[in-house]
Amino acid sequence: KRHAEGSRVFDFKLHPSGERSYALRSGDLNEFDHTTSVIIVLDESLQESDRVTTVGLNQTDNHDFLIRPNGNYVLLSYHGELRDMTAFGGTVDQLVEESVIQEIDRGRDVLFEWSSWDEVPWTEQLYNPPRSEYAHVNSVFVDGNGDFIISLRGVSQVVKVNRATGTVEWKLGGMSNDFTYVDDPYMSLCGQHHAQVLSGGQVLLFDNGAQCWPKGTAHDGVTRVAEYALDLSEMTATLVWSYEDPEGFSCARGSVQ
């Protein structure tokens, strides 16, 4: 049977549990008049089994959603708050939309939550002019240790967040990059999407070639798929494989499998 939604849908996917999901742009607006979504979960017969939103946050994002092997849900949010931004040349009650990763169980208890605000500086965003939604999380991946690999397009950075401590273990790319690039002709990530960890430990991502740091490099306007081997003792990121389509540039969106 066909099923049609009355609004835009995103991120239709199959999970290891056999369930599928998609994000539905609900049409609802939060208190800052920004759009939010609801995640529709389908059972193995493609019947709707759950509708999921973040808990205690004022936005649910449509970029990514995970169902962990234990059944827990992992959601993204651009949670908005009014902050005193006078130190950054802003106002005393300026809107900031931080990027949030939230893990909940099926009873809607919050088990883990991480926000970009404390560890990803506002001043490192690469949007010009600056945006309230400054870090722009667009993917989340759970590695073999149960930690989170998070793509933050707004700062052209991939970060690893420790699931036990909630702290950032490393940052790849952007202004506060922790790694030395090896064998990478561009020496940067630019506005990337869909960061993940392969079975051998390599980081694979879709590198858009937009919002580069440093600005004005040869990477600007070059989209590629990039695979890095990370050496955490030497803190090097070695480009072991990449692919470019000389006629294909994607300033935004994209993924890799």
C-alpha positions as CSV (number, residue, x, y, z in Angstrom):
1,K,0.0,0.0,0.0
2,R,1.1,3.5,-0.7
3,H,1.3,6.1,2.1
4,A,1.5,9.8,1.4
5,E,2.5,12.5,4.0
6,G,1.1,16.0,3.7
7,S,4.5,17.6,4.4
8,R,8.1,17.2,3.5
9,V,9.9,14.0,4.6
10,F,13.6,13.3,5.1
11,D,16.1,10.6,6.0
12,F,14.2,7.5,5.2
13,K,16.4,4.6,6.4
14,L,16.6,1.0,7.6
15,H,18.0,0.4,11.1
16,P,19.9,-2.7,12.4
17,S,16.7,-3.6,14.4
18,G,14.8,-4.1,11.2
19,E,12.8,-1.0,11.8
20,R,12.7,1.9,9.5
21,S,12.3,5.6,10.1
22,Y,11.9,9.0,8.5
23,A,11.7,12.6,9.6
24,L,8.4,14.4,8.9
25,R,8.5,18.2,8.8
26,S,5.5,18.6,11.1
27,G,4.6,22.2,10.2
28,D,4.9,23.2,13.8
29,L,7.0,26.1,14.9
30,N,8.8,26.5,18.2
31,E,8.7,29.7,20.3
32,F,11.3,31.2,18.0
33,D,9.2,30.5,14.9
34,H,11.6,27.9,13.6
35,T,10.5,24.6,12.1
36,T,10.7,21.3,13.9
37,S,10.1,17.7,12.9
38,V,8.8,14.4,14.3
39,I,10.5,11.1,13.7
40,I,8.2,8.4,12.4
41,V,9.3,4.8,13.3
42,L,8.0,1.9,11.2
43,D,8.0,-1.8,12.1
44,E,9.3,-4.5,9.8
45,S,6.0,-4.5,8.0
46,L,6.2,-0.8,7.4
47,Q,3.5,0.0,9.8
48,E,3.9,3.1,12.0
49,S,5.0,2.0,15.5
50,D,6.1,5.2,17.2
51,R,6.4,9.0,16.8
52,V,9.5,10.5,18.5
53,T,10.6,14.0,19.3
54,T,13.4,15.3,21.6
55,V,12.6,15.6,25.3
56,G,12.8,19.0,27.0
57,L,14.2,20.7,23.9
58,N,12.3,23.1,21.7
59,Q,13.3,21.6,18.3
60,T,13.7,18.2,16.7
61,D,15.9,18.1,13.7
62,N,15.5,16.1,10.5
63,H,19.1,15.4,9.5
64,D,19.7,12.2,11.3
65,F,18.2,9.7,13.7
66,L,19.5,6.4,15.1
67,I,18.0,3.3,16.8
68,R,20.8,1.7,18.9
69,P,21.0,-2.1,19.3
70,N,19.5,-1.8,22.8
71,G,16.4,0.0,21.3
72,N,17.4,3.5,22.5
73,Y,16.8,6.5,20.2
74,V,19.4,9.1,19.3
75,L,18.1,12.4,18.0
76,L,19.5,15.7,16.9
77,S,18.2,19.2,17.9
78,Y,18.8,22.8,17.1
79,H,17.7,23.9,20.6
80,G,17.2,27.7,20.8
81,E,17.9,29.9,23.9
82,L,18.3,33.6,24.5
83,R,21.8,34.3,25.6
84,D,23.8,37.4,26.5
85,M,26.0,37.8,23.5
86,T,27.4,41.3,24.2
87,A,30.9,39.7,24.5
88,F,30.6,38.8,20.8
89,G,29.2,42.1,19.7
90,G,25.6,40.9,20.0
91,T,22.7,41.8,22.3
92,V,21.9,40.8,25.9
93,D,19.1,38.5,24.8
94,Q,20.2,37.2,21.4
95,L,18.9,33.9,20.0
96,V,21.5,31.0,19.9
97,E,20.6,27.6,18.5
98,E,23.0,25.1,19.8
99,S,23.5,21.7,18.3
100,V,22.3,18.9,20.7
101,I,22.7,15.1,20.7
102,Q,20.1,13.4,22.8
103,E,19.7,9.7,23.6
104,I,16.4,8.6,25.1
105,D,14.9,5.2,25.9
106,R,11.5,4.2,24.6
107,G,9.9,5.3,27.8
108,R,11.2,8.8,26.9
109,D,13.8,9.0,29.7
110,V,16.8,11.1,28.7
111,L,19.9,8.9,29.1
112,F,22.5,11.2,27.5
113,E,22.7,14.8,26.2
114,W,25.5,16.8,24.7
115,S,25.4,20.4,23.6
116,S,27.8,22.2,21.3
117,W,27.7,25.4,23.3
118,D,30.3,24.5,26.0
119,E,32.9,22.9,23.7
120,V,32.4,24.4,20.2
121,P,33.0,28.1,20.3
122,W,30.5,30.5,18.7
123,T,33.5,32.4,17.2
124,E,34.6,29.3,15.2
125,Q,31.5,29.3,13.0
126,L,32.3,29.8,9.3
127,Y,29.0,31.3,8.3
128,N,29.2,34.9,7.0
129,P,27.2,36.7,8.3
130,P,27.0,34.7,11.5
131,R,23.9,32.6,12.1
132,S,22.0,31.9,15.3
133,E,22.2,28.2,14.4
134,Y,26.0,28.3,14.4
135,A,27.4,24.7,14.6
136,H,24.8,22.9,12.4
137,V,25.0,19.3,13.4
138,N,24.1,17.1,10.4
139,S,25.0,13.6,11.3
140,V,25.7,11.3,14.3
141,F,27.3,7.9,14.4
142,V,28.0,5.5,17.3
143,D,31.5,3.9,17.2
144,G,32.6,0.6,18.5
145,N,33.2,2.0,22.0
146,G,29.7,3.4,22.1
147,D,30.9,7.0,21.7
148,F,29.4,9.6,19.4
149,I,31.0,10.8,16.1
150,I,29.3,14.1,15.3
151,S,29.5,16.1,12.1
152,L,29.3,19.9,12.6
153,R,29.0,21.6,9.3
154,G,28.9,25.1,10.6
155,V,32.4,24.9,11.9
156,S,33.7,22.3,9.3
157,Q,34.5,19.9,12.0
158,V,34.0,16.3,13.1
159,V,34.1,15.7,16.8
160,K,34.2,12.6,19.0
161,V,32.2,12.8,22.2
162,N,32.8,10.3,25.0
163,R,29.5,8.6,25.9
164,A,30.5,8.1,29.5
165,T,31.9,11.6,30.3
166,G,30.0,13.7,27.8
167,T,33.3,15.5,26.8
168,V,34.9,16.0,23.4
169,E,37.9,13.6,23.0
170,W,39.1,15.0,19.7
171,K,38.2,17.5,16.9
172,L,39.0,16.9,13.2
173,G,38.9,20.0,11.0
174,G,37.9,23.6,11.7
175,M,39.7,26.3,13.6
176,S,40.4,24.1,16.7
177,N,41.6,21.0,14.7
178,D,43.6,18.6,16.9
179,F,45.3,16.7,14.0
180,T,48.1,17.1,11.6
181,Y,46.9,16.1,8.1
182,V,49.1,13.6,6.2
183,D,48.9,13.0,2.4
184,D,45.9,15.3,2.0
185,P,46.3,17.8,-0.8
186,Y,43.7,20.1,0.8
187,M,44.7,19.8,4.4
188,S,41.1,20.5,5.5
189,L,37.5,19.5,5.8
190,C,34.9,21.9,4.4
191,G,31.2,21.8,5.3
192,Q,31.1,18.0,5.5
193,H,28.2,15.6,5.9
194,H,27.7,12.0,7.0
195,A,30.8,11.3,9.1
196,Q,31.1,7.6,10.2
197,V,33.6,5.1,11.4
198,L,34.5,2.0,9.3
199,S,35.2,-1.4,10.7
200,G,39.0,-0.7,10.5
201,G,38.6,2.5,12.5
202,Q,38.9,4.9,9.6
203,V,36.7,8.0,9.4
204,L,34.7,8.2,6.2
205,L,32.8,11.4,5.2
206,F,31.3,13.4,2.4
207,D,33.5,16.5,2.1
208,N,31.5,19.3,0.4
209,G,34.3,21.8,-0.2
210,A,32.3,24.7,1.1
211,Q,32.9,26.9,4.2
212,C,36.6,26.0,4.3
213,W,39.1,26.9,6.9
214,P,41.5,28.4,6.2
215,K,39.3,30.4,3.8
216,G,40.3,30.9,0.2
217,T,42.2,27.6,-0.2
218,A,42.2,25.2,-3.3
219,H,39.6,23.1,-1.5
220,D,36.9,25.7,-2.0
221,G,34.5,24.4,-4.6
222,V,35.9,20.9,-4.7
223,T,33.5,18.2,-3.4
224,R,34.9,14.8,-2.5
225,V,34.5,11.6,-0.5
226,A,37.4,11.3,2.0
227,E,38.6,8.5,4.2
228,Y,41.1,9.2,7.0
229,A,43.1,6.9,9.3
230,L,43.5,8.6,12.7
231,D,46.6,8.0,14.8
232,L,45.6,9.1,18.3
233,S,49.1,8.8,19.7
234,E,50.7,11.0,17.0
235,M,47.5,12.9,16.4
236,T,47.7,12.6,12.6
237,A,44.9,12.2,10.1
238,T,46.2,10.4,7.0
239,L,44.1,10.5,3.9
240,V,44.1,6.9,2.7
241,W,41.4,7.2,0.0
242,S,39.4,9.9,-1.7
243,Y,37.2,10.4,-4.7
244,E,36.4,13.6,-6.6
245,D,34.0,14.1,-9.5
246,P,35.5,17.1,-11.4
247,E,32.0,18.0,-12.7
248,G,30.2,17.6,-9.4
249,F,30.2,20.3,-6.7
250,S,27.7,20.1,-3.8
251,C,27.9,23.2,-1.7
252,A,25.4,21.6,0.7
253,R,23.9,18.1,1.3
254,G,25.3,14.8,0.3
255,S,26.3,11.5,1.9
256,V,28.5,8.5,1.4
257,Q,28.2,4.7,1.9
